[in-house]
Amino acid sequence: MASASASHATRLCVLACRQAPRLQSTLPHPRLQQLQRGSVPAARRAFTVTTSKWDDAKQPPKPEGEGSAQKVNEATEQKVQEAAEAVQSADASSDPATSTPFATAAPESGNIELFGEQVMDATAKEHGYATWDAFVEGESEKGPELPARQREFDKDFMAIVEPRPDRKSFWFEQDDPEPDTREFDEFDEDDMTVMAHAKLQEVQEMRHYQRLAIWELPLLSKLAKPFEPPTSKQPLRWRYTTYMGDNHPAEKKVVVQFAPDDLGLTKVQTDKVKKLCGVRYNPETEVVRMSCESYQNQAQNKHFLAEQIDKIIAEAKNGKDTFEDIPLDTRHHKSTSTKARFPKEWLMTEQRQKTLEEERKRFFQIEAQREETHQVVDGKIAIENHLMGKLRQDQAREQSFAPVRAAAPLRRSLGPKDRANRT
């Protein structure tokens, strides 16, 4: 009942929304005679929300007596003519292809019901339904369409959802948050355990690095650069902290060290620098150590330290107050050197030192003999010998195949006819 009523209501909506057909001007048309007996079509008007009401003009009196049928026919004929003229004027001012909902022309025969059924059947077929009733039922059950993002999310979510656990499985547990009830084949004792595989992988990794240390590390000596000590124009030593592959809050810290005697100042100015640095000066090593981690980046902290050092040097060069009357305070420094408390028997003596030197000389002689007899493996020489041996093998193989290739004639590829004759 629900589907039938919905289909009937949809039919009425389609018939009410479509454009009125063009009526012929002559009354003897059979469709116009049918309209005389039924309802009279009205001209198409714009959509409005105002309440419809009767015309203010005086309504025709109700017919009474035997001549009432003739009066009704005459009034209906007049109304049909007025409606036909209104429809013709409306059609002349508008394009029927754009005014109708489905961009189709009005039926030539004037059969409104047949035209409405054709439109509804075409609409149902466009949406993949055989009949209009099936289209109404399917759309009512389908409900409003979801947004495109929601549909894509549902599709991706259903693609990654794990299969439902098998409640009949032996491994199923009700309280397990991640149940894995998949059944696997039985272990045939033809493979190692997981721990054995992990151990094997560890051994392979260690052997890989051992091979690198033996064969490739000696080749890096070609890229070695001699050490160049800092010049007198580079008295500052900067230290940074870097954690490879990780972001650590300690990376922003920057430390600078310098010796006041290396700044190129006078004796009075150097003493003033030491006094200005205060607890940052180490009297044992005679080095000033300063650090900063107040800013977020290393460059900002380094810039701050450089500015502080410039201010200290500028203040030391200021001759208004040399701080000569103030002694250098070293109470902050505590000596870390401790006396060795070893037994006297363990101390190095002249006899013990001579014995160690003789043992070292003997060891160096043995190593030199091993190098002369090629008992010590050299990575560079081993690589060169291996490459040369492989090159000799390739050359010997080419020489052995040369007479065979020269004596063997060139074979022509067999075509379809040759294969047929051969078979």
DRENDO-1510 file (C-alpha; in Angstrom, 1 decimal, always signed):
<recs>
REC; n; res; u; v; w
REC; 1; MET; +0.0; +0.0; +0.0 .
REC; 2; ALA; +2.8; +2.4; +0.9 .
REC; 3; SER; +4.6; +1.9; -2.4 .
REC; 4; ALA; +1.3; +2.2; -4.4 .
REC; 5; SER; +0.4; +5.4; -2.7 .
REC; 6; ALA; +3.9; +6.8; -3.2 .
REC; 7; SER; +3.8; +5.9; -6.9 .
REC; 8; HIS; +0.4; +7.6; -7.3 .
REC; 9; ALA; +1.5; +10.7; -5.5 .
REC; 10; THR; +4.6; +10.9; -7.7 .
REC; 11; ARG; +2.5; +10.6; -10.9 .
REC; 12; LEU; +0.3; +13.5; -9.7 .
REC; 13; CYS; +3.4; +15.6; -9.0 .
REC; 14; VAL; +4.8; +15.0; -12.5 .
REC; 15; LEU; +1.5; +15.8; -14.1 .
REC; 16; ALA; +1.2; +19.0; -12.1 .
REC; 17; CYS; +4.7; +20.2; -12.8 .
REC; 18; ARG; +4.9; +19.6; -16.5 .
REC; 19; GLN; +4.1; +22.3; -19.1 .
REC; 20; ALA; +0.5; +22.5; -20.4 .
REC; 21; PRO; +0.2; +21.1; -24.0 .
REC; 22; ARG; -0.5; +23.4; -26.9 .
REC; 23; LEU; -4.2; +23.3; -27.7 .
REC; 24; GLN; -5.7; +23.6; -31.1 .
REC; 25; SER; -7.8; +26.6; -31.9 .
REC; 26; THR; -10.6; +24.5; -33.4 .
REC; 27; LEU; -13.1; +23.0; -31.0 .
REC; 28; PRO; -14.1; +19.9; -33.0 .
REC; 29; HIS; -10.8; +18.3; -32.0 .
REC; 30; PRO; -11.6; +15.0; -30.1 .
REC; 31; ARG; -9.2; +15.9; -27.2 .
REC; 32; LEU; -10.9; +19.3; -26.8 .
REC; 33; GLN; -14.3; +17.6; -26.7 .
REC; 34; GLN; -12.9; +15.4; -23.9 .
REC; 35; LEU; -11.6; +18.5; -22.0 .
REC; 36; GLN; -15.1; +20.0; -22.3 .
REC; 37; ARG; -16.4; +17.1; -20.3 .
REC; 38; GLY; -13.6; +17.2; -17.8 .
REC; 39; SER; -11.2; +19.7; -16.3 .
REC; 40; VAL; -10.1; +22.8; -18.1 .
REC; 41; PRO; -6.2; +23.4; -18.3 .
REC; 42; ALA; -4.8; +26.6; -17.0 .
REC; 43; ALA; -1.9; +28.6; -18.3 .
REC; 44; ARG; +1.5; +28.1; -16.7 .
REC; 45; ARG; +2.4; +30.6; -14.0 .
REC; 46; ALA; +5.4; +31.3; -11.8 .
REC; 47; PHE; +5.9; +29.6; -8.4 .
REC; 48; THR; +4.4; +31.5; -5.5 .
REC; 49; VAL; +3.8; +31.1; -1.8 .
REC; 50; THR; +0.7; +33.2; -1.5 .
REC; 51; THR; -2.6; +31.6; -0.7 .
REC; 52; SER; -4.9; +31.0; -3.7 .
REC; 53; LYS; -8.4; +32.6; -3.5 .
REC; 54; TRP; -11.5; +33.1; -5.7 .
REC; 55; ASP; -11.6; +35.9; -8.2 .
REC; 56; ASP; -13.3; +39.0; -7.0 .
REC; 57; ALA; -15.5; +39.0; -10.1 .
REC; 58; LYS; -19.0; +37.8; -9.8 .
REC; 59; GLN; -19.3; +34.0; -10.2 .
REC; 60; PRO; -21.8; +32.7; -12.8 .
REC; 61; PRO; -25.1; +31.6; -11.3 .
REC; 62; LYS; -25.8; +27.9; -10.9 .
REC; 63; PRO; -27.9; +26.5; -13.8 .
REC; 64; GLU; -31.4; +25.5; -13.0 .
REC; 65; GLY; -34.0; +23.7; -15.1 .
REC; 66; GLU; -33.7; +21.9; -18.4 .
REC; 67; GLY; -31.6; +24.5; -20.2 .
REC; 68; SER; -28.7; +24.3; -17.6 .
REC; 69; ALA; -26.7; +21.7; -19.7 .
REC; 70; GLN; -26.6; +24.0; -22.7 .
REC; 71; LYS; -25.5; +27.0; -20.6 .
REC; 72; VAL; -22.7; +24.9; -19.0 .
REC; 73; ASN; -21.4; +23.8; -22.4 .
REC; 74; GLU; -21.3; +27.4; -23.6 .
REC; 75; ALA; -19.4; +28.6; -20.5 .
REC; 76; THR; -16.9; +25.7; -20.8 .
REC; 77; GLU; -16.4; +26.4; -24.5 .
REC; 78; GLN; -15.6; +30.0; -23.7 .
REC; 79; LYS; -13.1; +29.0; -20.9 .
REC; 80; VAL; -11.4; +26.5; -23.2 .
REC; 81; GLN; -10.8; +29.2; -25.8 .
REC; 82; GLU; -9.4; +31.6; -23.3 .
REC; 83; ALA; -7.1; +28.9; -21.9 .
REC; 84; ALA; -5.9; +28.0; -25.4 .
REC; 85; GLU; -5.1; +31.6; -26.2 .
REC; 86; ALA; -3.2; +32.0; -22.8 .
REC; 87; VAL; -1.1; +28.8; -23.5 .
REC; 88; GLN; -0.2; +29.9; -27.0 .
REC; 89; SER; +0.9; +33.3; -25.8 .
REC; 90; ALA; +3.0; +31.7; -23.0 .
REC; 91; ASP; +4.6; +29.2; -25.4 .
REC; 92; ALA; +5.4; +32.0; -27.8 .
REC; 93; SER; +7.4; +33.9; -25.1 .
REC; 94; SER; +9.4; +30.9; -23.7 .
REC; 95; ASP; +11.4; +28.1; -25.2 .
REC; 96; PRO; +9.7; +24.7; -24.6 .
REC; 97; ALA; +13.1; +22.9; -24.5 .
REC; 98; THR; +14.1; +24.9; -21.4 .
REC; 99; SER; +10.7; +25.3; -19.7 .
REC; 100; THR; +9.8; +21.6; -19.4 .
REC; 101; PRO; +11.5; +19.6; -16.7 .
REC; 102; PHE; +12.8; +16.9; -19.1 .
REC; 103; ALA; +13.5; +19.2; -22.1 .
REC; 104; THR; +11.0; +17.4; -24.3 .
REC; 105; ALA; +8.3; +18.7; -26.6 .
REC; 106; ALA; +4.6; +18.4; -25.8 .
REC; 107; PRO; +2.8; +15.4; -27.2 .
REC; 108; GLU; +1.2; +15.9; -30.5 .
REC; 109; SER; -1.8; +13.8; -29.7 .
REC; 110; GLY; -2.4; +15.8; -26.5 .
REC; 111; ASN; -2.5; +12.6; -24.3 .
REC; 112; ILE; -1.2; +14.0; -21.0 .
REC; 113; GLU; -1.3; +10.8; -19.1 .
REC; 114; LEU; +0.6; +8.8; -21.7 .
REC; 115; PHE; +3.3; +11.5; -21.9 .
REC; 116; GLY; +3.7; +11.5; -18.1 .
REC; 117; GLU; +4.1; +7.7; -18.0 .
REC; 118; GLN; +6.7; +7.9; -20.7 .
REC; 119; VAL; +8.7; +10.5; -18.8 .
REC; 120; MET; +8.5; +8.4; -15.6 .
REC; 121; ASP; +9.7; +5.3; -17.4 .
REC; 122; ALA; +12.6; +7.2; -18.9 .
REC; 123; THR; +13.6; +8.5; -15.5 .
REC; 124; ALA; +13.5; +5.1; -13.9 .
REC; 125; LYS; +15.7; +3.6; -16.7 .
REC; 126; GLU; +18.2; +6.4; -16.3 .
REC; 127; HIS; +18.6; +5.4; -12.6 .
REC; 128; GLY; +18.9; +1.7; -13.4 .
REC; 129; TYR; +15.4; +0.5; -12.6 .
REC; 130; ALA; +13.0; -1.4; -14.9 .
REC; 131; THR; +9.8; +0.3; -13.7 .
REC; 132; TRP; +8.7; +3.5; -12.0 .
REC; 133; ASP; +7.4; +1.6; -8.9 .
REC; 134; ALA; +10.8; -0.1; -8.5 .
REC; 135; PHE; +12.5; +3.3; -8.7 .
REC; 136; VAL; +10.3; +4.8; -6.0 .
REC; 137; GLU; +10.8; +1.9; -3.7 .
REC; 138; GLY; +14.6; +1.8; -4.2 .
REC; 139; GLU; +15.1; +5.5; -3.7 .
REC; 140; SER; +12.9; +5.5; -0.6 .
REC; 141; GLU; +14.9; +2.7; +1.0 .
REC; 142; LYS; +18.2; +4.2; -0.1 .
REC; 143; GLY; +17.7; +7.4; +1.8 .
REC; 144; PRO; +19.7; +10.6; +1.4 .
REC; 145; GLU; +23.1; +10.2; -0.2 .
REC; 146; LEU; +26.1; +10.6; +2.0 .
REC; 147; PRO; +28.8; +13.2; +1.3 .
REC; 148; ALA; +31.6; +12.2; -1.0 .
REC; 149; ARG; +34.2; +12.3; +1.9 .
REC; 150; GLN; +32.0; +10.1; +4.1 .
REC; 151; ARG; +31.7; +7.6; +1.3 .
REC; 152; GLU; +35.4; +7.5; +0.6 .
REC; 153; PHE; +36.1; +7.1; +4.3 .
REC; 154; ASP; +33.7; +4.2; +4.6 .
REC; 155; LYS; +35.3; +2.6; +1.6 .
REC; 156; ASP; +38.8; +2.9; +3.0 .
REC; 157; PHE; +37.7; +1.8; +6.4 .
REC; 158; MET; +36.1; -1.3; +5.1 .
REC; 159; ALA; +39.2; -2.1; +3.1 .
REC; 160; ILE; +41.4; -2.2; +6.2 .
REC; 161; VAL; +39.0; -3.8; +8.7 .
REC; 162; GLU; +40.4; -7.1; +9.9 .
REC; 163; PRO; +38.3; -10.2; +9.5 .
REC; 164; ARG; +35.9; -11.1; +12.2 .
REC; 165; PRO; +37.2; -13.5; +14.8 .
REC; 166; ASP; +36.0; -17.1; +14.6 .
REC; 167; ARG; +34.2; -17.8; +17.8 .
REC; 168; LYS; +34.4; -21.6; +17.2 .
REC; 169; SER; +38.2; -21.5; +17.1 .
REC; 170; PHE; +40.3; -23.0; +19.8 .
REC; 171; TRP; +42.2; -19.8; +20.2 .
REC; 172; PHE; +39.2; -17.5; +20.6 .
REC; 173; GLU; +39.0; -15.6; +23.9 .
REC; 174; GLN; +36.2; -13.2; +24.8 .
REC; 175; ASP; +38.4; -10.8; +26.8 .
REC; 176; ASP; +41.2; -10.6; +24.3 .
REC; 177; PRO; +41.4; -7.1; +22.7 .
REC; 178; GLU; +43.2; -8.4; +19.6 .
REC; 179; PRO; +41.9; -11.9; +18.9 .
REC; 180; ASP; +43.8; -13.9; +16.3 .
REC; 181; THR; +41.8; -17.0; +15.5 .
REC; 182; ARG; +43.3; -17.7; +12.1 .
REC; 183; GLU; +44.3; -21.3; +11.7 .
REC; 184; PHE; +47.8; -22.1; +10.3 .
REC; 185; ASP; +49.4; -25.3; +9.1 .
REC; 186; GLU; +51.1; -27.5; +11.6 .
REC; 187; PHE; +54.8; -27.1; +12.2 .
REC; 188; ASP; +56.6; -29.9; +10.3 .
REC; 189; GLU; +59.9; -29.4; +12.1 .
REC; 190; ASP; +61.6; -28.4; +8.8 .
REC; 191; ASP; +62.6; -24.9; +9.8 .
REC; 192; MET; +64.2; -23.0; +12.7 .
REC; 193; THR; +62.4; -21.1; +15.4 .
REC; 194; VAL; +61.8; -17.4; +15.4 .
REC; 195; MET; +64.6; -16.9; +18.0 .
REC; 196; ALA; +67.0; -18.9; +15.9 .
REC; 197; HIS; +66.2; -16.7; +12.9 .
REC; 198; ALA; +66.8; -13.6; +14.9 .
REC; 199; LYS; +70.2; -14.9; +16.1 .
REC; 200; LEU; +71.2; -15.8; +12.6 .
REC; 201; GLN; +70.3; -12.3; +11.4 .
REC; 202; GLU; +72.4; -10.9; +14.2 .
REC; 203; VAL; +75.4; -13.0; +13.2 .
REC; 204; GLN; +75.0; -12.0; +9.5 .
REC; 205; GLU; +74.9; -8.3; +10.5 .
REC; 206; MET; +78.1; -8.7; +12.5 .
REC; 207; ARG; +79.9; -10.5; +9.7 .
REC; 208; HIS; +78.8; -7.7; +7.3 .
REC; 209; TYR; +80.5; -5.0; +9.5 .
REC; 210; GLN; +83.6; -7.2; +9.9 .
REC; 211; ARG; +84.0; -7.5; +6.2 .
REC; 212; LEU; +83.7; -3.7; +5.9 .
REC; 213; ALA; +86.3; -3.2; +8.6 .
REC; 214; ILE; +88.7; -5.6; +6.9 .
REC; 215; TRP; +88.3; -4.8; +3.2 .
REC; 216; GLU; +86.9; -1.3; +2.9 .
REC; 217; LEU; +88.2; +0.7; +5.9 .
REC; 218; PRO; +91.8; +0.5; +4.7 .
REC; 219; LEU; +90.7; +2.2; +1.5 .
REC; 220; LEU; +89.5; +5.3; +3.5 .
REC; 221; SER; +93.1; +6.2; +4.2 .
REC; 222; LYS; +93.2; +7.9; +0.8 .
REC; 223; LEU; +90.7; +10.4; +2.0 .
REC; 224; ALA; +92.5; +11.3; +5.2 .
REC; 225; LYS; +93.6; +14.9; +5.7 .
REC; 226; PRO; +96.4; +16.0; +7.9 .
REC; 227; PHE; +95.6; +17.8; +11.1 .
REC; 228; GLU; +95.9; +21.6; +11.0 .
REC; 229; PRO; +96.0; +23.3; +14.4 .
REC; 230; PRO; +94.0; +26.5; +14.8 .
REC; 231; THR; +95.9; +29.7; +14.1 .
REC; 232; SER; +96.3; +32.7; +16.4 .
REC; 233; LYS; +93.3; +34.3; +14.7 .
REC; 234; GLN; +91.1; +31.4; +15.9 .
REC; 235; PRO; +91.2; +31.6; +19.7 .
REC; 236; LEU; +87.6; +30.4; +20.2 .
REC; 237; ARG; +86.7; +26.7; +20.3 .
REC; 238; TRP; +83.1; +26.0; +19.8 .
REC; 239; ARG; +81.4; +22.7; +20.8 .
REC; 240; TYR; +78.0; +21.5; +19.6 .
REC; 241; THR; +75.9; +18.4; +20.5 .
REC; 242; THR; +74.2; +16.4; +17.7 .
REC; 243; TYR; +72.0; +13.4; +18.1 .
REC; 244; MET; +72.0; +11.5; +14.8 .
REC; 245; GLY; +68.5; +10.6; +13.7 .
REC; 246; ASP; +66.7; +12.1; +16.7 .
REC; 247; ASN; +65.6; +15.5; +17.9 .
REC; 248; HIS; +66.9; +16.1; +21.4 .
REC; 249; PRO; +66.4; +19.3; +23.6 .
REC; 250; ALA; +70.1; +19.3; +24.3 .
REC; 251; GLU; +71.0; +20.0; +20.7 .
REC; 252; LYS; +70.4; +23.7; +21.1 .
REC; 253; LYS; +73.2; +24.1; +23.7 .
REC; 254; VAL; +76.5; +25.7; +22.5 .
REC; 255; VAL; +79.7; +25.8; +24.5 .
REC; 256; VAL; +82.7; +28.1; +23.8 .
REC; 257; GLN; +86.2; +27.9; +25.3 .
REC; 258; PHE; +89.1; +30.3; +25.0 .
REC; 259; ALA; +92.3; +31.2; +26.8 .
REC; 260; PRO; +92.6; +34.8; +27.8 .
REC; 261; ASP; +96.3; +34.7; +27.0 .
REC; 262; ASP; +95.5; +33.9; +23.3 .
REC; 263; LEU; +93.3; +37.1; +22.7 .
REC; 264; GLY; +96.3; +39.3; +22.0 .
REC; 265; LEU; +95.8; +41.6; +24.9 .
REC; 266; THR; +98.2; +43.2; +27.3 .
REC; 267; LYS; +99.0; +41.8; +30.7 .
REC; 268; VAL; +96.7; +44.2; +32.5 .
REC; 269; GLN; +93.9; +43.6; +30.0 .
REC; 270; THR; +94.3; +39.8; +30.3 .
REC; 271; ASP; +94.0; +39.9; +34.1 .
REC; 272; LYS; +90.9; +42.1; +33.8 .
REC; 273; VAL; +89.3; +39.5; +31.4 .
REC; 274; LYS; +90.0; +36.8; +34.0 .
REC; 275; LYS; +88.4; +38.8; +36.7 .
REC; 276; LEU; +85.4; +39.7; +34.6 .
REC; 277; CYS; +84.7; +36.1; +33.7 .
REC; 278; GLY; +84.5; +35.2; +37.4 .
REC; 279; VAL; +83.6; +31.6; +38.1 .
REC; 280; ARG; +83.8; +30.7; +34.4 .
REC; 281; TYR; +87.6; +30.9; +34.5 .
REC; 282; ASN; +89.5; +27.8; +35.5 .
REC; 283; PRO; +92.8; +28.8; +37.1 .
REC; 284; GLU; +94.2; +25.3; +36.7 .
REC; 285; THR; +93.8; +25.1; +32.9 .
REC; 286; GLU; +93.7; +28.9; +32.4 .
REC; 287; VAL; +90.7; +28.5; +30.1 .
REC; 288; VAL; +87.3; +30.3; +30.2 .
REC; 289; ARG; +84.3; +28.1; +29.5 .
REC; 290; MET; +80.9; +29.6; +28.7 .
REC; 291; SER; +77.7; +28.0; +27.5 .
REC; 292; CYS; +74.2; +29.1; +26.4 .
REC; 293; GLU; +70.9; +27.3; +25.8 .
REC; 294; SER; +68.5; +30.1; +26.4 .
REC; 295; TYR; +67.4; +30.2; +22.8 .
REC; 296; GLN; +65.7; +27.6; +20.6 .
REC; 297; ASN; +68.4; +27.3; +17.9 .
REC; 298; GLN; +72.1; +26.8; +18.0 .
REC; 299; ALA; +72.8; +29.8; +15.8 .
REC; 300; GLN; +71.0; +32.1; +18.2 .
REC; 301; ASN; +72.9; +30.7; +21.2 .
REC; 302; LYS; +76.2; +31.0; +19.4 .
REC; 303; HIS; +75.4; +34.6; +18.4 .
REC; 304; PHE; +74.7; +35.5; +22.0 .
REC; 305; LEU; +78.0; +34.0; +23.2 .
REC; 306; ALA; +79.9; +35.9; +20.5 .
REC; 307; GLU; +78.3; +39.1; +21.6 .
REC; 308; GLN; +79.2; +38.5; +25.3 .
REC; 309; ILE; +82.8; +37.8; +24.4 .
REC; 310; ASP; +83.0; +41.0; +22.4 .
REC; 311; LYS; +81.6; +43.0; +25.3 .
REC; 312; ILE; +84.1; +41.4; +27.7 .
REC; 313; ILE; +87.0; +42.3; +25.4 .
REC; 314; ALA; +85.7; +45.9; +24.9 .
REC; 315; GLU; +85.4; +46.3; +28.6 .
REC; 316; ALA; +88.9; +45.0; +29.2 .
REC; 317; LYS; +90.3; +47.5; +26.7 .
REC; 318; ASN; +88.6; +50.3; +28.6 .
REC; 319; GLY; +91.3; +52.0; +30.6 .
REC; 320; LYS; +89.1; +53.9; +33.0 .
REC; 321; ASP; +89.2; +51.0; +35.6 .
REC; 322; THR; +91.8; +48.3; +35.2 .
REC; 323; PHE; +90.7; +46.3; +38.3 .
REC; 324; GLU; +94.4; +46.1; +39.4 .
REC; 325; ASP; +93.4; +46.7; +43.1 .
REC; 326; ILE; +91.1; +43.7; +43.0 .
REC; 327; PRO; +92.7; +40.2; +43.5 .
REC; 328; LEU; +91.7; +37.3; +41.3 .
REC; 329; ASP; +89.2; +35.2; +43.2 .
REC; 330; THR; +89.7; +31.4; +42.7 .
REC; 331; ARG; +87.6; +30.1; +45.6 .
REC; 332; HIS; +85.0; +28.6; +43.1 .
REC; 333; HIS; +87.6; +26.2; +41.8 .
REC; 334; LYS; +88.3; +22.9; +43.5 .
REC; 335; SER; +91.3; +20.9; +42.4 .
REC; 336; THR; +90.3; +17.5; +41.0 .
REC; 337; SER; +93.8; +16.1; +41.0 .
REC; 338; THR; +94.2; +13.2; +43.5 .
REC; 339; LYS; +97.4; +11.6; +44.7 .
REC; 340; ALA; +97.9; +8.1; +43.5 .
REC; 341; ARG; +97.7; +5.7; +46.4 .
REC; 342; PHE; +99.5; +2.7; +44.8 .
REC; 343; PRO; +101.8; +0.3; +46.6 .
REC; 344; LYS; +105.5; +1.0; +46.2 .
REC; 345; GLU; +106.0; -2.4; +44.6 .
REC; 346; TRP; +103.6; -1.4; +41.8 .
REC; 347; LEU; +105.5; +1.8; +41.0 .
REC; 348; MET; +107.5; +2.0; +37.8 .
REC; 349; THR; +111.2; +1.3; +38.4 .
REC; 350; GLU; +114.1; +1.6; +36.0 .
REC; 351; GLN; +114.5; -2.2; +35.8 .
REC; 352; ARG; +110.8; -2.7; +35.0 .
REC; 353; GLN; +111.0; +0.0; +32.3 .
REC; 354; LYS; +114.0; -1.7; +30.6 .
REC; 355; THR; +112.2; -5.0; +30.6 .
REC; 356; LEU; +109.1; -3.5; +28.9 .
REC; 357; GLU; +111.3; -1.8; +26.3 .
REC; 358; GLU; +113.0; -5.1; +25.4 .
REC; 359; GLU; +109.6; -6.9; +25.1 .
REC; 360; ARG; +108.4; -4.1; +22.7 .
REC; 361; LYS; +111.5; -4.4; +20.5 .
REC; 362; ARG; +111.1; -8.2; +20.3 .
REC; 363; PHE; +107.5; -7.8; +19.3 .
REC; 364; PHE; +108.3; -5.3; +16.6 .
REC; 365; GLN; +110.9; -7.7; +15.2 .
REC; 366; ILE; +108.4; -10.5; +15.0 .
REC; 367; GLU; +105.9; -8.3; +13.2 .
REC; 368; ALA; +108.5; -7.2; +10.7 .
REC; 369; GLN; +109.4; -10.8; +9.9 .
REC; 370; ARG; +105.7; -11.7; +9.4 .
REC; 371; GLU; +105.4; -8.8; +6.9 .
REC; 372; GLU; +108.4; -9.9; +5.0 .
REC; 373; THR; +107.1; -13.4; +4.6 .
REC; 374; HIS; +103.6; -12.0; +3.7 .
REC; 375; GLN; +101.9; -13.6; +6.7 .
REC; 376; VAL; +100.1; -10.4; +7.5 .
REC; 377; VAL; +96.9; -9.8; +5.4 .
REC; 378; ASP; +96.9; -6.5; +3.6 .
REC; 379; GLY; +93.5; -5.5; +2.4 .
REC; 380; LYS; +94.7; -3.4; -0.6 .
REC; 381; ILE; +97.0; -6.1; -1.9 .
REC; 382; ALA; +94.3; -8.8; -1.4 .
REC; 383; ILE; +91.8; -6.8; -3.4 .
REC; 384; GLU; +94.3; -6.2; -6.2 .
REC; 385; ASN; +95.3; -9.8; -6.4 .
REC; 386; HIS; +91.7; -11.0; -6.5 .
REC; 387; LEU; +90.9; -8.6; -9.4 .
REC; 388; MET; +93.9; -9.6; -11.4 .
REC; 389; GLY; +93.2; -13.3; -10.9 .
REC; 390; LYS; +89.7; -12.8; -12.1 .
REC; 391; LEU; +90.9; -10.9; -15.2 .
REC; 392; ARG; +93.3; -13.7; -16.1 .
REC; 393; GLN; +90.5; -16.3; -15.8 .
REC; 394; ASP; +88.3; -14.3; -18.2 .
REC; 395; GLN; +91.2; -13.9; -20.7 .
REC; 396; ALA; +91.9; -17.6; -20.6 .
REC; 397; ARG; +88.3; -18.5; -21.1 .
REC; 398; GLU; +88.1; -16.2; -24.1 .
REC; 399; GLN; +91.2; -17.8; -25.7 .
REC; 400; SER; +89.9; -21.3; -25.2 .
REC; 401; PHE; +86.6; -20.5; -27.0 .
REC; 402; ALA; +88.2; -18.5; -29.9 .
REC; 403; PRO; +89.1; -21.6; -32.2 .
REC; 404; VAL; +85.6; -23.1; -31.6 .
REC; 405; ARG; +83.9; -19.9; -32.6 .
REC; 406; ALA; +86.0; -19.5; -35.7 .
REC; 407; ALA; +85.4; -23.1; -36.9 .
REC; 408; ALA; +81.6; -23.2; -36.2 .
REC; 409; PRO; +79.5; -21.9; -39.2 .
REC; 410; LEU; +76.8; -19.4; -38.7 .
REC; 411; ARG; +73.4; -21.1; -38.3 .
REC; 412; ARG; +70.4; -19.6; -40.0 .
REC; 413; SER; +67.3; -19.3; -38.0 .
REC; 414; LEU; +64.6; -21.8; -39.0 .
REC; 415; GLY; +61.4; -20.4; -40.5 .
REC; 416; PRO; +57.9; -21.9; -40.5 .
REC; 417; LYS; +58.6; -23.9; -43.7 .
REC; 418; ASP; +61.9; -25.3; -42.4 .
REC; 419; ARG; +60.2; -26.4; -39.2 .
REC; 420; ALA; +57.4; -28.1; -41.2 .
REC; 421; ASN; +60.0; -29.9; -43.4 .
REC; 422; ARG; +62.0; -30.9; -40.4 .
REC; 423; THR; +59.1; -32.5; -38.7 .
</recs>
